[in-house]
């Protein structure tokens, strides 16, 4: 079965075409700057790359061009070969605890939830509607980034604010990166042959840490929005909310200005003046003091959540897992975190850590055999998780 895995943003559309259930990747690509000047696309088929500038006025244009490309490159001979399309949806609110076949009601509910994810859900909706129109016989499935965390209990997901805010406005912790955390949980379940207790560290430009008990999320660091939890590439993570009004008054600025500062000019960017971990690693090795400070803060924030979730799991942790761009490939960040975890008996194997780089095809354990908790480095794959969930729904019909 040929199946598309789609991730549509406000001005982008990324896709992968799979042969399922073999999980064979046939083609992938992305369409960028949709509705903006300079729109373009990049494709990869086998080992060949193709890219070009092109006018894309809206998501419908991008979907039409994508489908044209599939036919031109003969990865499908007819659009009828595409039996399903899985769509990443950042926010499912309280309603969705698993991936769901899309119908008019689901579209309406995703639209109603959109104020909770104004930068993401509207783009996903545009992508869904375009594919439904262009491939009417395909099954479309919504795969929610918040769904994996719907197993958190009320005492965990509620905030200590007036309860009526939750009742009236759905104010609560939701958590994000759920597709990634679910993928890693499934991988570890296969490795350990059980429903494991895990602490998963998704360390990328956005970062989240999740406590998994017997294969289910019981807590996660991101909250009502993705700006909660640890410091990230450009996001502040947890702060004292009172500083918002204080700085606004001092700077004589509005809420929009400070939200931009906290989302795009904070975290590693705010302390080190840069957010790309490759640049940060080079500056760290050159002993640039602001970068050394930023790494110390960053690793400590990660450790604080790991320690918190170690307690939440009753000290029974089958593995700590690092994933996403930084977690998979940044041996410096991992080493600094693991050194700070020494009081828990976590013992870093420096040689293994340096050679374990997912982009070079090396995954594995980076701790010594005597370590109290093994630490794994694993590649995540949100697009494949979307494909798996979508295939499961289609196959059950």
N, C-alpha and C positions, 0 to 999 in steps of 0.2 A: 504494500500500500504506500502510495506517495502522499506525503503529509508536509504542510508548510508550518514552520514555527516562526511567529511574527512578533516583533517588539516595535510598536509605533509610539513615537514621542510627538511633541508639539510640532517639530519641524523635521523629523527623521523617521525612517522606516527601515528596520533591519530585518533580515529574514534568513532562514535556512530551509532547504528542501531535503527531507529525509526519505529513505526507503525504510519502511517499518514492517515488521518488528526488528529487522536486522540492525536498525540504527545507523544505516549507511548514509553518510553525508554526500549528497549529489551536487549541491550548489549552495553558495551563500553570498550575501552582499548587503549593501545598505544604500539608501537614497537619502541624501542630506540637503539641508537648507530648503525644504519644501515650503513653497509660498514666499521665498525670499530671493534676493538677487544671488546669483552664483550657485544655483542648485546643481547638483551633480550626483553621480552614482559610482559605486565600486563593486565589482563582481569577482568571484573566484570560483572556477570550475576546474577540478583536479588541481594541477599545479599552475594553471594559467590565470592571470589577472587581467581585468578589463576595467577601465575607468574613463569617464567623459563628463563634460559639462552638458547640461540639458535643462530645458525649461520645465519646472514642476510647479504648477500653480496651486495644487492642493493634493491631499492624500489620494484622491481618486486617480489623478495623473500618475502618481508613483506606483499605485497598484496596477494600473493598466500597463505601464512600462515594465514592471516586474514580470507580469504574466507574458508579455511579448518577448522578454528576454529568455524566459523558460522555454518558449517555443523555438525561438531563433537558435538557441544553443542545443536544441534537441534533447534536453533532459526530460521533457515530456513531448509526446507526439500530439496530445490533445489535452485541453484543460480538464476534461472529464476524468483524466487519470489522477487528478488531485482530489482525494477523497475527504480530506479534512484540513482545517486551518486552526492552529492553536494560537491564541493571542495573550501576550503578557498584559495584565491589568494591575497597576501598582496598588490600587486600593479597592478592597471589597467590603469595607465597613464591617458592621456586625453580621451582615447577612450571609457571607459565604465562607465556609470552612473547608471547601474543596473546589477543585475545578468543575466547571458547569457548562453544559451545552447552552449556546446562546439562542435565545428567542426574543420576541418583542418585550416581554416582561423583564428579562435579564438586562437588555439594553436600557430600558427605562430606569431600572434600579441603579445601574452603573452611572447613568447620567445624574440621578438624584444624589449619588455619593460624591460626585465630582468636586464639590466645594472642599472636600477633605484632601483632594489631590489635584488642584487646579492646573498644575504644570504637566500632569501625566494622563489622567483619565480621559480628558477631551480628545487628545491625540489618539489614544487607543480606540475610542469610539469611532473616530473618523476612519481608522484602518478597518475596523470590523464591518462598518456599513459598506465600505468600498468592496471588500472581499465578498460579502453577502450578495452584492449586486452583480459582481463580475463572475463569480463561480457559484451560482445559486444552488447547485446540487451537492456542494461540499458541506460537511458538518463543521460548524464553527464552534470553538470552545474557548471560554474565558478562563485563564489561569491566573489566580490572584496572588500577589506577593505578600499579602497579609494573611492568607488562608492558613498557612502552617502554624501560625501563632494563635489561632482561635482556640487552642487547647489550654491556654492560660486560664487560671481560675480568677474569680471576681476580685479576690483580695489582691491579686497581682496586677490586673489590668485597670482597676479603678485608681483615680488620683484622689488625694485627700483634699478635694475641693467640694463646693456644694453639690450634693447628689443630683439635684435637679438639672445641672449642666449635662450630666450623663443622659438623663431621661429626655431632656429637650433637644440637646445639640450633639449627642453621641460623643461627648468629651471623655476619652479614655485612652489607654495605651493600646496601640494596634501592632506595632512591630513591622519591620520590612525585611527585604532580602529573603523572604520566605522560600522562594523557589530554590535559591542557593542552599539555604540551611536544610531544606528537605532533600536535595540531591546528595549532600554530604552525609546526612543521616542514613539514607538508603545505601550509599556506598559502604559506610561503616557497618551497617547491619549485615551486609554480605560478608565483609571481612571477618567480623567477630562472631558471625552465625548466631546472633541474638538481637533483641531490641535493646540497644545500648544506652548507657548514661554518658552524655557527651557535653563538652563545652566547645562550641564552634566559634572560631574567630574569623569572621569575614572582613578582611583587611584590604580595602581598595581605596578609591578616592572617597567613597562613602564607606563607613565601617559599622558593623554591628556584631554583637556577641550574644549567643543564645545558649541557654541551658536546656538540654534535652534529657528527659527522664523516660526510660523504657521506650525510646523512639518517638516521644512527643515533646513538643516545645512547652516548657513550663514558665519560662521568663526570657526576655530579650531586652537588649539595651536601648534600641530605638523605641520611640513612644507614639504620641499623637501625630507627630511628624518625624521625618528622618533626621531632624536636627538634634535629637536627644541621644544621650549615651556618651560614648568616648569622643574625644576630639578627633577630627578627621582631616582630610586634605585641606578643605576650605571652610568646614563647618565647625562651630564652637563645641558642639556637644553640650553636656549638662553645665549650666551656669546658675548663679543666683539671679532670679528674675528681676530683683530690685535694681540691678545695675542698668537695666534697659531704660527706665524712666530717668535715672540719674544722668546717664551719658546723653540722652536726648536733650535734657535741659541744659547741660554744659555746652553741648555742640549746637544747640538751638536747631535741632533737626526733627524730622517726623519719623513715624513708625516704619514707613517704607525704607528710609535710609538705614535705620539700624537693623532691619531684617536683612537687607543686602549685606551689611557688614558681617552679621553673624552667620550667614549662609555662604558667602563667597569670599570673604576677606579675613576669616578667622582660622582656627585650627592650626595646622602646620604652616599655612600661608601667613597667618597672623603673627606667629612667633618667629619663624625662620625666614619669612619673606619669600618662600617658595613652597609648592605643594607636591610636585612630582618627586616620588620617592627615589628615582634614579639620580636626580639632581641633589636631593637631600643626602643620599648616601655618599656621593662624591665630596660634598661639603663637610660631612661628618668625619670622613677619613682625613680631610685636611684640617680638622680640629677647629672649624669655625664655631665660635662660642654660642651664637644664637641657635645654630643648628644642633649643637650638642645639647643645649637646653631643651630644644623642641623634642628631640628624640627621648630625652629623659622623661619629659612630661607625657609624651605619647605612649611610651612603653608602660609608664606607671598607671595611666588611665586604663590600659588594657588589663594589666595585672589586677587592678582594683575590681574589675568586673569578673575576672576569672576567679579570684578569691571569694567574692560574693556568691558566685554560682557553685563553687566547690561546697560551700556551706549549705546552699539550697538543695544540693544533691546529697546531703548527709555525708559528705566525704567519700562517697562511692562514685568514682569517675572512671569509666573504662578508657577514655582517651580525651585529650585536648587536640582539636584539629585546627590547623591554619589553612585558609583558602582565600580566593580572590587575588587580584594582581599583586598586592603587597605581601599577603600571607603566603602565596605560592612561590614568590621569587625573591623576596627581600630577606636575606640571611642576617643582616645587621639588626633589623627590627625584631626578628624572631629571637636572636641571641640575647638582646637586651631584655626582652620579656622573660625568657626562660631563666636568666640569671636572677631576676627579681623573684622568681617562683621557687628558688632554692629552699626557703623555709618550709615549703610543702613537700620537699623531697624530690622535686623535679630536677633531673640532672641532664644538662645539655651535653650532647656529643658534638663538639665543635667541627670535627671533620665531616660528619654526616650532614650537619646543618649547611656547611658551605657548598657541599656537592649536590644538595637537594634543591633543584631549581625546576619547576614544572614546565616553564617555557622551553627548557632543554630536554624535556621528556623524562625527568627524574622526580618521582614521588617517593614517599616513604616516611620512616620513623627517624626523628632527629635527636632522640634522647638515648642515654645509656641503658643497658639492660637492667641496671639496678634502680633506675628511676621509678619513683612511686606511681607515676602516671606516664604512660607513653604519649608522646606528642607526635602527631601525624601531620604531614604536609600533603594536601590533596588538591587536584584541580577541580574547580567547580564547573558546571555547565548548565546555566539556566535555560538555554534554548533547547537542550536535550531533555531537560525536565519537563518543559512545556510539551515537547513531542511525546514523551512517555505518557503524561497525563491525558493528552488528547487521544492518543491511540487507545488507551484503556477505555475511555468513554465510548469511542466509536466501536471498538471491538465488543463492548457489552450490549450494543443495540440489537 
